[in-house]
Amino acid sequence: MLTQICPKLPMRSKLITKQFYVGKLGFEEFGSADFAGYLMVQKDNLQLHFFEFKTLDPLHNYGQVYIRTDDIEATYQELVQRNVPIHPHGHLQTKPWGQKEFSLLDPDHNLLTFGQTVE
């Protein structure tokens, strides 16, 4: 039985990635060991893992994660209040496929899309 998925995304700098996810998005770092070149963060029931890729060109990074939420409006407002830049083409809107979504890019241009099914 499958129980969870933990996406692994590339990062150029563990410090910058940690500052963004913990400092800006409100995640917490977790794990019992501080592994060089690897970072694990969590928030609520979501875990994201990052592996070091120092030569990553952010403009050619296609890392993407779709994050479901049960309160898209509150999630959006929280990030706006934290001054997290929302993707210029990803502001909160209802999509034709029945999802209310918004998107943002992390420092390495991993695309995070947050969504909730429209009832």
C-alpha positions in Angstrom: 0.0 0.0 0.0 1.3 3.4 -0.9 1.1 6.0 1.9 2.9 9.2 0.9 4.9 10.9 -1.7 7.9 13.2 -1.0 9.0 15.0 -4.1 12.8 15.6 -4.5 13.6 18.9 -6.1 17.0 20.4 -7.2 18.6 23.2 -5.3 21.7 25.2 -5.8 22.2 26.4 -2.2 20.9 24.6 0.9 21.0 27.8 2.8 19.0 29.9 0.3 16.5 27.0 -0.1 16.1 26.6 3.6 15.6 30.4 4.1 12.9 30.4 1.4 10.9 27.4 2.5 11.3 27.9 6.3 11.6 31.7 6.5 9.1 32.6 3.7 6.7 29.7 3.3 6.5 28.6 6.9 7.9 25.1 6.6 10.0 23.4 9.2 13.3 21.6 8.7 13.2 18.0 9.8 15.4 14.9 9.9 17.8 13.6 12.5 21.0 14.4 10.6 22.3 17.4 8.8 23.3 15.8 5.5 25.5 17.9 3.3 23.8 18.7 0.0 20.3 17.5 1.1 17.4 19.3 2.8 14.1 18.0 4.1 11.2 20.4 5.0 7.6 19.8 6.1 4.4 21.7 6.7 1.2 20.1 7.8 1.1 16.7 6.0 3.5 17.7 3.2 7.2 16.9 3.0 9.5 18.2 0.3 13.1 17.0 -0.2 15.9 18.9 -2.0 19.1 17.6 -3.4 22.1 19.8 -4.2 22.7 20.6 -7.9 25.2 23.4 -7.8 25.4 23.8 -11.6 21.6 24.0 -12.1 20.5 26.7 -14.5 17.3 28.0 -12.9 16.0 29.1 -16.3 16.2 25.5 -17.5 14.8 23.9 -14.4 11.5 22.1 -14.9 10.9 20.9 -11.3 7.2 21.1 -10.5 5.0 20.1 -7.5 1.2 20.4 -7.3 0.1 20.9 -3.7 -3.5 20.4 -2.8 -5.0 22.5 0.0 -8.4 22.6 1.7 -8.4 26.4 2.0 -6.8 27.9 -1.1 -7.9 31.5 -0.2 -6.2 31.3 3.3 -3.1 29.8 1.8 -2.9 32.5 -0.9 -3.5 35.3 1.6 -0.9 33.9 4.0 1.8 33.9 1.3 0.9 37.3 0.0 1.1 38.7 3.6 4.5 37.0 3.9 5.5 38.9 0.7 6.1 35.7 -1.2 6.2 36.6 -4.9 3.4 35.0 -6.8 4.2 33.9 -10.3 3.2 36.7 -12.8 1.0 34.2 -14.7 -0.1 32.3 -11.6 -2.3 34.5 -9.5 -5.3 33.0 -7.8 -7.9 32.0 -10.3 -10.4 29.3 -11.1 -9.2 27.1 -14.0 -11.4 25.5 -16.7 -10.5 22.1 -15.3 -12.4 22.8 -12.0 -9.4 23.8 -9.8 -8.8 27.1 -8.0 -5.1 27.6 -8.2 -2.1 29.9 -7.9 1.6 29.3 -8.5 5.0 30.6 -7.4 8.7 29.9 -8.2 11.3 29.1 -5.5 14.8 30.5 -5.8 15.8 27.7 -8.2 12.6 28.0 -10.3 10.9 24.9 -9.0 7.3 25.7 -9.8 4.9 25.2 -6.8 1.2 25.2 -7.8 -1.3 25.2 -5.0 -4.8 24.0 -5.8 -8.3 23.2 -4.5 -11.2 21.6 -6.2 -14.0 24.0 -6.9 -17.2 22.6 -5.4 
